[in-house]
Amino acid sequence: MTWSIIAHEPETGVFGLALSTRFFAAGALVPHTANDAGVVATQALVNPTYGPAGLALLRAGQSPDEAIAELVKDDLGRSARQIHLMGLDGRTAAFTGEGCVDWAGSCSEQDLSVAGNMLAGPDVVEATFTTFRAGAELPLVERLIAAMRAGEAAGGDKRGKQSACLVIQDARPYRWLDLRVDDHPDPIGELERLHLVAGERFLAFRHAFPTADRPWGIWDRGEIDAMIAERRVD
């Protein structure tokens, strides 16, 4: 019931995930991220336990292929599951159960993975994948949105549209960006609008939050206001 993309910028170490589906609030169930483990996307007949369990396996040093094998081996419903994930080094792996609704499949390589089910056809995954690869000059968020737009133009979820999400995870112990559209006639368009709104103040304001190098963050209102005025969003 979903197609999603996981991407990694090896030069910055930043991860991004975006998804869209004809299902309510998929952003609450599908994406799982951690700065010390990587990214997991659990979809089709979602098993939400795959998220924390998959991150724990990656954190413990298992490869993406090993982590997926461990997750699905005792799951009696594995034929209806789809999962793809990425470790901190950008290695990927994917699994699509034989019971997933057509079209269902994935395309995964170093630093990039796209997977989906209940899609109009394989062109959805291919268009998402190739559009992301072709957009190297774009910032990560814009690149993810462009890729999802291409997948949607190729047919997307064959049942239609409802929800979408976009997650950015960097070295911070919390997500740098976490946008969700739970119920909307144009979820990817709304996701793009929310990102534009975030750029007005929110993304700059987040630079005041604590980090490893600055454990108490910035609390001086004048400095915070200056950052917002400069629209610092990197």
Secondary structure, 3 states (H helix, E strand, C coil): CCEEEEEEECCCCEEEEEEEECCCCHHHCCEEEECCCEEEEEEECCCCCHHHHHHHHHHCCCCHHHHHHHHHCCCCCHHHEEEEEEECCCCEEEEECCCCCCCCEEEEECCEEEEECCECCHHHHHHHHHHHHHCCCCCHHHHHHHHHHHHHHCCCECCCCCEEEEEEECCCCCCCEEEEECCCCCHHHHHHHHHHHHCCCHHHHHHHCCCCCCCCCCCCHHHHHHHHHHCCCC
